[in-house]
Amino acid sequence: MRNPSVRVIHTNRDLLLLRMDGGRVLVEACDAAGGIGSKSNDNVKASSRIVGRMTARVALMELLSVGAEPLSIVATLPVELKPTGNRILRGIMDEVRYADYGGLPIISSSEKNVRVKQTGVGVTVLGIIAQSQLMIGQCRPGDELVAIGEPRVKGEVLEGERRRLNADTKDLFKLQNCSFVHEIIPVGSRGIWHEAEVLAKDSNVSVTQARSSVDLRKSAGPSTVLLCATPAEHLDHLKRLVSRKPASIIGRFHSK
């Protein structure tokens, strides 16, 4: 029988939010990658380990960006366990440790019956937070919308990683530790402006574009960009926090 105490909390983000007893919210985030790896039919060549790491990063940042505490990880591996699956798992755990959640429990399943010629991976992260602390719908009229990192996709992602230009969980934590950063959201395949509109919808405000050289429609692949909302007077401080990453004003929020 369906549990009547569990209710879905609406958001335009790529998250599932389930309100539970005691004022708690179960948060679920996921990401998938396909055709990227070292197998013969992969369209973009990359190591299995980096594929696992980047896929895990997306799901982790989606969940962490709303303030949730990760509880566990599910790795769905439509590849053989040895060697590809194990390499993907090592990449997933690399990213989990990088985010300082090294003890996080993980469950996984791999393909055991069919020979696979193309890489695929899915990662789901489950977390929890008190509903009163959920960091959604916090953008305010007058806030500037800042992009940390640049949209990168396919082979560009590897170059961004090598040069440490992609946004990551360390950047997210730096931003969250600032009281003047009102809200954060990772950008994925639908581009910066899609996520800007998601923030505006959840906060019941409007958003207008600023003049910028950043391509607001380009895919940001595995969340190579973070968007954050902050008042204009804190922009210099924010840019110093993430000084190694590109930071661009791409919009402003207004009352409807």
Buried (B, 14 or more C-beta within 10 A) or exposed (E): EEEEEEEEBEBBBBBBBBBBEEEBBBBBBBBBBBEBBBBEEBEBEBBBBBBBBBBBBBBBBBBBBBBBEBBEBBBBBBBBBEEBBBBBBEBBBBBBEBBEBEEBEBEBEBBEEEEBEBBBBBBBBBBBBEEEEBBBBBBBEEBBBBBBBBBBBBEBBBEBBEEEBBBBBEBBEBBBEBEBBBBBBBBBBBBBBBBBBBBBBBBEBBBEEBEEEBEBEBBBBBBBBBBBBBBEEBBEEBBEBBEEBBBBBBBBBEEE
